[in-house]
Amino acid sequence: MVKVDLSGAMGFLDSTGPDYGAAGQAHRALAEGKGAGSDFTGWLQLPRRVQGEELKKITAAAERIRDNSEVLVVVGIGGSYLGARAGIELIKPKNGPEIIFAGTGLSPDALNDKLDQLGERDFSVNVISKSGTTLEPAAAFRIFRGLLEKKYGANARKRIYATTDRARGVLKTIADKEGYETFVVPDDVGGRYSVLSAVGLLPLAAAGCDVHTMVGAAAEALYELDLRNPDNPAWQYAATRNALYAKGKRIEILASYEPSFRYMAEWWKQLYGESEGKNGVGIYPASVEYNADLHSMGQYIQDGPRTLMETVVSFDRPRRDYEVPFAMGDPDGLNYLAGRGLGEISRVAMEAVKAAHVAGGVPNIGVSVPLRDEEGFAELVCFFEVACAISGYMLGVNPFDQPGVEAYKKNMFRMLGKPGA
């Protein structure tokens, strides 16, 4: 289960510490469906809802993809792809098809790079869109659908999997007309909270992740995160970051010493940025990758404006460790590390950085799970989702809408000459 370490943050707070009373009120509003946006809290039941027939359907489709495709092209943007990519990059499953993510932008160079990467290999497409009208994935789907039809003819439809609205929308209409297998984006779950639905589970399963273990771990995590007292790690994280925000710490840096965590950080940035950044308030979510960024961004974090807080995600043990070898004559002066595992050395580096940053005026919150695997991924997803909802309510915002996202779309469609825009 997720553990939170507040030892690097408490010195920056008043003697009363985090406001767990406010966290409790926010949690009750979430659990009882009395808060703003409560129509979009279905993610709290997703693991239980998806178990059974839906998970069987997802894994059966994933097996077909694994059997007939060397590549799966996942077409989606934002919450329609970040969760799946985060899990695949973190877990790094083996023996599955290569996953190419498309529809995340409009760069012709990026598209052509993906087409070169695909080459002549057999492939399938999983297009993910609630409406089917978001321009970036819609354009990419048109392109990759055309390639499938050119390559496979009438059999192309058997290689297209549409994850979309249950009953309406452009993509649903196309899928029904063409006979694509469809999966549902739940009506009561927003995109950034949807990774534990078919939105994320189908690509994860196709890539070779054990989604049965993942869903089971998520169900257990959500049960444990319903604890209604300050021992709840979601309360600890949400209340502490809000208390630090009130002290002027307006930017939160999410860090990890595992390079495979990069897209988990990207998923986290969308989750917290879209959920909290509205009505003129919100903690700005940023991310760094340690150790590499200690030699670049580290200077700013250590000595720049004192508006930062830092949350560091770690794993209690590596999946495979590696010992520093002994070298005759000690030519590089590293024999003092000989026989010690890189996992231990990394842990010492993490503690050294924490001490330096705290001394430099940057509060540090630690978040840890036992292992970088399906269970660890599920636990982190559930932890950050619950804490985000609680934190949003503590800020006084609706953590489940994103009105600001539509502004650029209206301008873009009007400038491109879309009929009726």
PyMOL commands that set and color helices and strands:
alter all, ss='L'
color gray80, all
select helices_A, chain A and resi 10-12+20-31+38-40+42-50+53-68+78-80+82-91+108-118+135-159+170-178+191-193+198-207+211-224+233-246+259-276+292-295+297-303+335-337+342-359+374-395+403-416
alter helices_A, ss='H'
color red, helices_A
select strands_A, chain A and resi 3-8+71-75+98-102+123-128+160-164+181-184+251-256+284-289+308-315+364-369
alter strands_A, ss='S'
color yellow, strands_A
deselect
rebuild
show_as cartoon
